[in-house]
Amino acid sequence: MIDPLVILTILMMALVTYLTRIDGYLLLRDRTVSRLPSISSPRKPNGSCRISAALSTYSA
């Protein structure tokens, strides 16, 4: 049988995670979040991803 303390720990971690999401929503709901210029589109891989992909094929 699972220890009740383990179940309580898992439930408390879920509660804290959910509360941080709610807090983030409440803090940022009236603000405009702009995209940073350094963040590229997920469909456009940046240079380091291309290098990593190229090198990983040779190291395998």
ABEGO torsion letter per residue (X at the ends): XBBAAAAAAAAAAAAAAAAAAAAAAAAAAABBBBBBAABBBAABBBAAAAAAAAAAAAAX
